[in-house]
Amino acid sequence: MTTRRLILSLAPVLVGLGLMSAAAETRAPVVLELFTSQGCDSCPPADAYLGELAKRPDAIALAFHVDYWDYIGWKDPYALADATKRQRDYGGALGARVIYTPQLVIQGAVHEVGSDRGAVARSIAAALRPTVSVRLKREADALKLEIGAGSGPGEVWLVGYDPKHETKVPRGENAGKTLVEYNIVRGFRRVATWSGAALSLDLPVGELPLGSAYAALLQVPGPGPILGAASLPALAE
């Protein structure tokens, strides 16, 4: 048997062993946005699952903590009014009758219960991959964001997040628990609009959202589908 035939014959086995992951690592990432809260007792399983999804090389997983649970005994220290607004905007765009936690929006196009692993996995597999190149890198005093050409219009969002936090919750639905949460969004803002022409931005360090890691999202206004995305890990990672 030739070397080439041997490799081809072993390919299914190698895939099963995770030894042929290079192709997966080069795939454009799917953006996963979990709307969650420390005041919600059904959220910890979804938070844990998001931590697993965050390890995938073909995904950018982000946890947006909403503030509408804060009145039930515990104020989530990571809750953002802007996160609640983003979720409500998605609700209108996706035709959802209600917003809820844990809600996972996949690629800006569909939503699932964030703890429903089967449904989430199927939606990720079926998601349309981004079509526009997005690159994000650190420079001495700024982040450099480069977006390729494509079919616009679009909005460019910069998201700051922390990779992991542990929180002891003394009150509310999760009273007595220590919650471990991943890729918690600390701030985000729209930094540009995109017409379809290639775009290059220098984002000064002093103007960045709070967070130790960053993601850039190119998205159809609405909010609509994600056209492209990139992430930049924390320096300590």
KEDO-942258 format. One record per atom (N, C-alpha, C): residue in three letters; x, y, z. Coordinates in steps of 0.001 Angstrom, whole numbers, padded with zeros to 6 digits, always signed. Example, Ala and Ser with C-alpha at 12.3 -4.5 7.8 and 13.67 -1.06 7.14 Angstrom:
<rs>
ALA+013190-005690+007800;ALA+012300-004500+007800;ALA+013200-003300+007800;SER+012850-002250+007080;SER+013670-001060+007140;SER+012900+000030+007870;
</rs>
This chain:
<rs>
MET+000844-001189+000000;MET+000000+000000+000000;MET+000884+001245+000000;THR+000570+002194-000890;THR+001363+003420-000936;THR+001091+004260+000303;THR+002027+005210+000546;THR+001860+006094+001703;THR+000576+006889+001599;ARG+000282+007384+000386;ARG-000923+008195+000200;ARG-002177+007367+000475;ARG-002213+006129-000015;ARG-003383+005275+000212;ARG-003513+004933+001693;LEU-002373+004764+002366;LEU-002411+004464+003785;LEU-003013+005623+004572;ILE-002598+006866+004236;ILE-003139+008035+004919;ILE-004634+008153+004700;LEU-005072+007942+003448;LEU-006491+008030+003146;LEU-007292+006974+003882;SER-006716+005767+003984;SER-007427+004700+004667;SER-007536+004940+006165;LEU-006564+005699+006717;LEU-006566+005975+008144;LEU-007313+007254+008493;ALA-007728+008022+007510;ALA-008329+009332+007773;ALA-009502+009274+008735;PRO-010473+008328+008561;PRO-011591+008301+009512;PRO-011134+008070+010943;VAL-010124+007216+011113;VAL-009621+006941+012456;VAL-008963+008180+013040;LEU-008158+008871+012206;LEU-007454+010062+012677;LEU-008432+011163+013054;VAL-009500+011294+012271;VAL-010508+012293+012609;VAL-011130+011978+013958;GLY-011457+010697+014161;GLY-012044+010295+015429;GLY-011132+010565+016598;LEU-009829+010481+016383;LEU-008865+010724+017448;LEU-008528+012198+017605;GLY-009083+013038+016736;GLY-008799+014464+016820;GLY-007448+014830+016251;LEU-006857+013967+015408;LEU-005522+014207+014883;LEU-005530+014903+013537;MET-006712+015151+012998;MET-006801+015871+011736;MET-007643+017125+011952;SER-007291+017913+012956;SER-008070+019093+013327;SER-007614+020349+012625;ALA-006546+020266+011822;ALA-006026+021476+011187;ALA-007072+022140+010316;ALA-007848+021328+009584;ALA-008874+021911+008718;ALA-009917+022645+009544;ALA-010321+022046+010697;ALA-011313+022693+011546;ALA-010782+024011+012081;GLU-009467+024051+012389;GLU-008902+025253+012984;GLU-008856+026428+011993;THR-008911+026121+010687;THR-008843+027188+009700;THR-010239+027674+009285;ARG-011283+027044+009802;ARG-012632+027453+009441;ARG-012949+028789+010090;ALA-013718+029599+009380;ALA-014143+030875+009944;ALA-014992+030611+011184;PRO-014824+031404+012234;PRO-015509+031101+013489;PRO-016992+031451+013473;VAL-017763+030626+014174;VAL-019170+030911+014435;VAL-019251+031684+015745;VAL-020054+032733+015774;VAL-020202+033562+016969;VAL-021385+033054+017790;LEU-021128+032788+019060;LEU-022131+032267+019985;LEU-022325+033286+021100;GLU-023534+033804+021245;GLU-023824+034827+022249;GLU-024842+034277+023245;LEU-024359+034015+024463;LEU-025232+033493+025515;LEU-025739+034649+026377;PHE-027054+034774+026495;PHE-027660+035759+027385;PHE-028032+035040+028679;THR-027387+035461+029759;THR-027418+034715+031001;THR-027459+035656+032184;SER-027585+035104+033394;SER-027589+035918+034600;SER-027243+035057+035801;GLN-026523+035653+036751;GLN-026245+034957+037998;GLN-027489+034823+038865;GLY-028536+035557+038553;GLY-029781+035450+039300;GLY-030715+034379+038790;CYS-030309+033637+037774;CYS-031151+032633+037108;CYS-030640+031236+037452;ASP-031461+030412+038116;ASP-030976+029101+038550;ASP-030890+028077+037422;SER-031436+028387+036249;SER-031306+027477+035111;SER-030125+027836+034220;CYS-029379+028889+034593;CYS-028275+029344+033756;CYS-026944+028621+033967;PRO-026586+028160+035174;PRO-025265+027545+035351;PRO-024935+026416+034376;PRO-025866+025513+034023;PRO-025506+024499+033024;PRO-025149+025109+031667;ALA-025853+026175+031280;ALA-025540+026837+030012;ALA-024209+027558+030090;ASP-023906+028153+031254;ASP-022612+028814+031436;ASP-021476+027807+031302;ALA-021660+026626+031901;ALA-020634+025583+031817;ALA-020456+025114+030372;TYR-021560+024954+029664;TYR-021483+024524+028262;TYR-020786+025577+027410;LEU-021057+026857+027696;LEU-020380+027918+026943;LEU-018872+027828+027165;GLY-018458+027474+028388;GLY-017036+027299+028647;GLY-016425+026221+027782;GLU-017168+025162+027535;GLU-016688+024107+026641;GLU-016640+024604+025199;LEU-017677+025299+024782;LEU-017723+025815+023408;LEU-016612+026831+023160;ALA-016232+027559+024206;ALA-015190+028575+024058;ALA-013841+027967+023696;LYS-013669+026683+023952;LYS-012410+026013+023635;LYS-012319+025613+022163;ARG-013436+025670+021451;ARG-013421+025270+020045;ARG-012670+026304+019199;PRO-011780+025853+018332;PRO-011050+026810+017489;PRO-011926+027466+016430;ASP-013106+026904+016185;ASP-013981+027462+015143;ASP-015167+028205+015752;ALA-015016+028698+016991;ALA-016115+029407+017637;ALA-015580+030586+018442;ILE-016383+031638+018520;ILE-016156+032750+019439;ILE-017367+032770+020353;ALA-017167+032381+021603;ALA-018256+032248+022565;ALA-018215+033412+023543;LEU-019346+034087+023712;LEU-019425+035286+024551;LEU-020640+035193+025462;ALA-020458+035572+026735;ALA-021555+035552+027708;ALA-021986+036981+028007;PHE-023184+037339+027592;PHE-023762+038645+027867;PHE-024681+038519+029085;HIS-024292+039123+030199;HIS-025098+039069+031415;HIS-026133+040184+031394;VAL-027399+039802+031481;VAL-028499+040771+031430;VAL-028850+041236+032843;ASP-029581+042349+032925;ASP-029854+042937+034234;ASP-031278+042755+034725;TYR-032145+042055+033975;TYR-033541+041983+034397;TYR-033811+040921+035462;TRP-032765+040202+035882;TRP-032889+039298+037025;TRP-032413+039961+038323;ASP-031884+041152+038248;ASP-031206+041740+039404;ASP-032135+042036+040583;TYR-033435+042072+040345;TYR-034363+042425+041425;TYR-034702+041226+042320;ILE-034297+040017+041929;ILE-034685+038825+042689;ILE-033557+038431+043651;GLY-033220+039313+044561;GLY-032340+038954+045656;GLY-030853+039074+045413;TRP-030407+039130+044163;TRP-028978+039185+043892;TRP-028729+040025+042650;LYS-027840+041014+042790;LYS-027481+041856+041653;LYS-026235+041270+040985;ASP-026386+040826+039775;ASP-025273+040246+039018;ASP-024204+041322+038798;PRO-022966+041104+039289;PRO-021942+042143+039142;PRO-021499+042372+037703;TYR-021853+041468+036806;TYR-021453+041609+035407;TYR-022621+041984+034494;ALA-023780+042255+035084;ALA-024953+042588+034281;ALA-024783+043948+033610;LEU-025222+044023+032369;LEU-025132+045246+031579;LEU-026505+045572+030982;ALA-026929+046821+031152;ALA-028164+047246+030495;ALA-028042+047107+028982;ASP-026845+047343+028456;ASP-026634+047213+027010;ASP-026795+045760+026550;ALA-026473+044813+027431;ALA-026661+043402+027079;ALA-028151+043079+026978;THR-028935+043612+027926;THR-030384+043417+027854;THR-030947+044031+026578;LYS-030476+045219+026224;LYS-030948+045857+024996;LYS-030589+045021+023778;ARG-029358+044484+023756;ARG-028956+043657+022607;ARG-029851+042420+022504;GLN-030161+041819+023635;GLN-031032+040651+023591;GLN-032432+041031+023103;ARG-032947+042145+023576;ARG-034277+042579+023109;ARG-034260+042876+021614;ASP-033186+043475+021147;ASP-033067+043738+019709;ASP-033056+042434+018922;TYR-032348+041438+019441;TYR-032366+040124+018790;TYR-033773+039531+018797;GLY-034470+039707+019922;GLY-035826+039164+019997;GLY-036707+039698+018885;GLY-036618+041000+018634;GLY-037398+041578+017552;GLY-036939+041105+016187;ALA-035623+041048+015997;ALA-035079+040658+014693;ALA-035357+039196+014367;LEU-035351+038334+015391;LEU-035527+036903+015167;LEU-036970+036453+015332;GLY-037850+037397+015642;GLY-039259+037054+015771;GLY-039585+036239+017008;ALA-038759+036346+018054;ALA-039016+035620+019289;ALA-040141+036299+020070;ARG-041061+035517+020598;ARG-042182+036096+021333;ARG-041737+036664+022673;VAL-040735+036030+023271;VAL-040197+036502+024550;VAL-038684+036360+024527;ILE-038017+037102+025414;ILE-036605+036864+025649;ILE-036484+036094+026963;TYR-035425+035363+027126;TYR-035315+034480+028280;TYR-033846+034187+028550;THR-033589+033608+029689;THR-032250+033102+030001;THR-032388+031625+030364;PRO-031447+030812+029963;PRO-030278+031110+029116;PRO-030638+030980+027630;GLN-030477+032059+026911;GLN-030745+032068+025470;GLN-029423+032208+024718;LEU-029191+031323+023776;LEU-027962+031350+022985;LEU-028305+031727+021550;VAL-027749+032842+021086;VAL-027931+033274+019696;VAL-026711+032823+018902;ILE-026968+032114+017824;ILE-025912+031508+017025;ILE-025781+032246+015703;GLN-024620+032860+015518;GLN-024277+033552+014277;GLN-025240+034672+013947;GLY-025899+035204+014995;GLY-026842+036298+014801;GLY-028090+035920+014039;ALA-028319+034603+013858;ALA-029378+034182+012943;ALA-030446+033295+013571;VAL-030085+032490+014560;VAL-031038+031589+015213;VAL-030754+031595+016710;HIS-031732+031127+017494;HIS-031503+031043+018933;HIS-031973+029692+019459;GLU-031330+029255+020525;GLU-031666+028003+021185;GLU-031565+028203+022694;VAL-032170+027313+023456;VAL-031940+027287+024897;VAL-030476+026925+025110;GLY-029757+027756+025852;GLY-028311+027602+025943;GLY-027827+026315+026573;SER-028668+025652+027354;SER-028276+024399+027986;SER-028703+023172+027190;ASP-029414+023368+026075;ASP-029855+022254+025231;ASP-028725+021887+024277;ARG-027863+020996+024724;ARG-026642+020697+023977;ARG-026927+020142+022588;GLY-027925+019306+022458;GLY-028234+018737+021154;GLY-028679+019783+020156;ALA-029610+020638+020579;ALA-030116+021684+019688;ALA-029022+022677+019331;VAL-028208+023044+020321;VAL-027118+023990+020063;VAL-026119+023392+019084;ALA-025741+022139+019289;ALA-024775+021499+018402;ALA-025293+021424+016971;ARG-026574+021130+016816;ARG-027150+021057+015467;ARG-027164+022431+014805;SER-027489+023472+015569;SER-027538+024813+014993;SER-026141+025307+014630;ILE-025153+024950+015451;ILE-023781+025330+015100;ILE-023356+024643+013808;ALA-023674+023353+013690;ALA-023289+022606+012491;ALA-023967+023158+011246;ALA-025185+023668+011409;ALA-025940+024173+010259;ALA-025690+025646+009977;ALA-024983+026330+010869;ALA-024801+027780+010731;ALA-024000+028123+009487;LEU-024397+029207+008827;LEU-023629+029719+007707;LEU-022351+030360+008235;ARG-021230+029981+007681;ARG-019956+030519+008153;ARG-019757+031939+007634;PRO-019033+032766+008400;PRO-018774+034140+007943;PRO-018081+034163+006587;THR-018380+035195+005808;THR-017845+035288+004453;THR-016858+036435+004275;VAL-016710+037277+005299;VAL-015831+038434+005199;VAL-014662+038261+006164;SER-013471+038522+005690;SER-012279+038392+006517;SER-012230+039493+007578;VAL-012002+039097+008829;VAL-011825+040042+009934;VAL-010564+039643+010682;ARG-009674+040609+010899;ARG-008437+040351+011630;ARG-008289+041376+012739;LEU-007822+040917+013894;LEU-007662+041771+015059;LEU-006314+041459+015688;LYS-005490+042479+015883;LYS-004179+042254+016488;LYS-003783+043422+017364;ARG-002884+043156+018294;ARG-002389+044195+019203;ARG-001209+044920+018587;GLU-001195+046228+018798;GLU-000026+047028+018489;GLU+000386+047763+019759;ALA+001389+048612+019691;ALA+001956+049221+020899;ALA+000919+049970+021722;ASP+000102+050773+021092;ASP-000845+051598+021829;ASP-002265+051516+021272;ALA-002567+050442+020535;ALA-003887+050328+019917;ALA-004153+048882+019508;LEU-005403+048611+019201;LEU-005759+047385+018505;LEU-005923+047723+017032;LYS-005401+046871+016189;LYS-005520+047041+014741;LYS-006614+046102+014239;LEU-007620+046681+013613;LEU-008736+045907+013092;LEU-008792+046069+011581;GLU-008746+044943+010884;GLU-008790+044950+009424;GLU-009954+044097+008951;ILE-010767+044681+008079;ILE-011936+043998+007543;ILE-011822+043973+006031;GLY-012041+042810+005459;GLY-011923+042659+004018;GLY-013138+043196+003277;ALA-013070+043100+001973;ALA-014173+043547+001131;ALA-015256+042489+001060;GLY-016468+042946+000797;GLY-017585+042030+000675;GLY-018837+042791+000314;SER-019980+042222+000668;SER-021265+042841+000355;SER-021847+043452+001618;GLY-021938+044796+001653;GLY-022438+045500+002825;GLY-023939+045721+002741;PRO-024506+046491+003656;PRO-023814+047198+004733;PRO-023621+046322+005959;GLY-022828+046861+006892;GLY-022601+046149+008133;GLY-022214+047106+009246;GLU-022279+046605+010456;GLU-021837+047339+011631;GLU-020664+046600+012260;VAL-019690+047348+012740;VAL-018503+046757+013357;VAL-018604+046970+014865;TRP-018623+045871+015612;TRP-018734+045908+017064;TRP-017433+045408+017683;LEU-016987+046112+018713;LEU-015840+045655+019492;LEU-016341+045247+020872;VAL-016003+044036+021270;VAL-016478+043464+022530;VAL-015285+043190+023432;GLY-015330+043689+024657;GLY-014318+043362+025652;GLY-014860+042315+026608;TYR-014067+041303+026921;TYR-014558+040242+027811;TYR-013422+039678+028664;ASP-013797+039045+029757;ASP-012848+038364+030636;ASP-013019+036861+030457;PRO-011920+036107+030340;PRO-012021+034676+030048;PRO-012735+033854+031119;LYS-012586+034226+032401;LYS-013167+033376+033450;LYS-013279+034150+034748;HIS-014393+033938+035448;HIS-014572+034478+036795;HIS-015300+033454+037654;GLU-014989+033439+038943;GLU-015723+032655+039930;GLU-016389+033622+040903;THR-017660+033390+041191;THR-018413+034292+042058;THR-019196+033490+043090;LYS-019034+033823+044368;LYS-019858+033243+045426;LYS-021137+034062+045517;VAL-022258+033381+045394;VAL-023553+034059+045361;VAL-024282+033784+046683;PRO-024474+034801+047518;PRO-025098+034573+048818;PRO-026624+034628+048818;ARG-027209+035205+047773;ARG-028661+035399+047762;ARG-029230+035071+046385;GLY-030545+035095+046311;GLY-031211+034853+045032;GLY-031356+033373+044718;GLU-031703+033056+043483;GLU-031988+031677+043100;GLU-030770+030764+043172;ASN-029577+031345+043071;ASN-028348+030544+043148;ASN-027636+030708+044492;ALA-028375+031059+045526;ALA-027787+031291+046845;ALA-026988+030082+047317;GLY-025784+030359+047814;GLY-024926+029308+048341;GLY-024020+028659+047317;LYS-024183+029021+046058;LYS-023365+028415+045002;LYS-022173+029307+044669;THR-021105+028664+044215;THR-019988+029384+043607;THR-020081+029160+042109;LEU-020360+030207+041387;LEU-020577+030117+039945;LEU-019265+030330+039203;VAL-019005+029465+038247;VAL-017838+029591+037378;VAL-018359+029937+035985;GLU-017931+031087+035486;GLU-018470+031581+034215;GLU-017340+031988+033283;TYR-017616+031930+031994;TYR-016566+032060+030983;TYR-016904+033156+029978;ASN-015831+033807+029497;ASN-015934+034808+028432;ASN-017046+035818+028705;ILE-016974+036386+029913;ILE-017991+037336+030360;ILE-017757+038697+029693;VAL-018748+039164+028976;VAL-018650+040459+028305;VAL-018684+041567+029353;ARG-017672+042442+029311;ARG-017577+043550+030269;ARG-017979+044884+029640;GLY-017989+044929+028327;GLY-018404+046131+027623;GLY-018319+045909+026125;PHE-019119+046631+025383;PHE-019066+046522+023920;PHE-019653+047793+023317;ARG-019196+048089+022112;ARG-019708+049274+021434;ARG-019490+049147+019931;ARG-020306+049876+019199;ARG-020141+049929+017743;ARG-019023+050913+017434;VAL-018039+050475+016664;VAL-016875+051319+016388;VAL-016849+051835+014957;ALA-017669+051291+014089;ALA-017656+051754+012687;ALA-018850+051170+011948;THR-019148+051754+010815;THR-020053+051142+009855;THR-019220+050677+008665;TRP-019740+049732+007915;TRP-018987+049097+006828;TRP-019873+049069+005592;SER-019354+049588+004503;SER-020135+049698+003273;SER-019945+048515+002339;GLY-018959+047687+002634;GLY-018589+046591+001740;GLY-017169+046728+001238;ALA-016594+047928+001354;ALA-015195+048141+000980;ALA-014281+047719+002132;ALA-013064+047320+001797;ALA-012090+046953+002827;ALA-011899+048127+003791;LEU-011713+047803+005073;LEU-011661+048823+006110;LEU-010541+048502+007088;SER-009805+049526+007498;SER-008742+049361+008496;SER-008944+050396+009598;LEU-008910+049944+010852;LEU-009143+050828+011986;LEU-008036+050658+013016;ASP-007605+051768+013602;ASP-006736+051753+014771;ASP-007586+052162+015964;LEU-007688+051282+016957;LEU-008526+051521+018122;LEU-007631+051770+019324;PRO-007490+053047+019755;PRO-006571+053378+020850;PRO-006890+052612+022129;VAL-005852+052200+022835;VAL-006007+051416+024055;VAL-006912+052137+025056;GLY-006750+053454+025175;GLY-007531+054211+026135;GLY-009009+054284+025830;GLU-009428+053884+024638;GLU-010833+053962+024244;GLU-011483+052590+024124;LEU-010773+051543+024548;LEU-011309+050191+024411;LEU-012334+049889+025494;PRO-013302+049016+025208;PRO-014234+048591+026258;PRO-013473+047854+027369;LEU-014078+047813+028545;LEU-013511+047056+029654;LEU-013366+045593+029249;GLY-012300+044954+029695;GLY-012084+043539+029390;GLY-010621+043263+029157;SER-010227+042006+029332;SER-008833+041615+029118;SER-008633+040906+027785;ALA-009711+040533+027127;ALA-009675+039927+025795;ALA-010700+040651+024935;TYR-010585+040471+023616;TYR-011460+041238+022725;TYR-011963+040380+021567;ALA-013135+040770+021079;ALA-013683+040174+019864;ALA-014212+041300+018985;ALA-014048+041145+017691;ALA-014602+042089+016721;ALA-015651+041352+015903;LEU-016824+041946+015808;LEU-017935+041339+015079;LEU-018366+042261+013951;LEU-018473+041721+012765;LEU-019042+042434+011629;LEU-020421+041849+011398;GLN-021439+042698+011505;GLN-022806+042195+011576;GLN-023746+043027+010717;VAL-024686+042343+010080;VAL-025750+043035+009355;VAL-026560+043841+010369;PRO-026866+045105+010093;PRO-027667+045895+011036;PRO-028992+045225+011327;GLY-029467+045401+012550;GLY-030768+044821+012879;GLY-031019+044474+014339;PRO-030203+043691+015033;PRO-029005+043000+014543;PRO-029368+041788+013692;GLY-028511+041538+012687;GLY-028727+040436+011779;GLY-027570+039461+011820;PRO-027434+038671+010761;PRO-026380+037658+010719;PRO-024971+038244+010848;ILE-024096+037457+011400;ILE-022688+037817+011522;ILE-021997+037544+010186;LEU-021340+038559+009646;LEU-020649+038429+008364;LEU-019184+038038+008525;GLY-018613+038339+009687;GLY-017219+038022+009944;GLY-016897+038319+011392;ALA-015869+037666+011922;ALA-015516+037869+013321;ALA-014098+037413+013582;ALA-013518+037989+014621;ALA-012178+037593+015057;ALA-012077+037839+016550;SER-011196+037108+017225;SER-010999+037312+018647;SER-009527+037446+018960;LEU-009255+038062+020095;LEU-007894+038309+020542;LEU-007823+037936+022010;PRO-007091+036882+022377;PRO-007089+036414+023756;PRO-006421+037399+024700;ALA-006658+037211+025981;ALA-005999+038034+026993;ALA-004501+037776+026942;LEU-003714+038778+027326;LEU-002260+038663+027253;LEU-001736+037534+028123;ALA-002436+037247+029216;ALA-001959+036215+030130;ALA-002255+034814+029652;GLU-003116+034672+028632;GLU-003500+033337+028181;GLU-002375+032705+027360;
</rs>
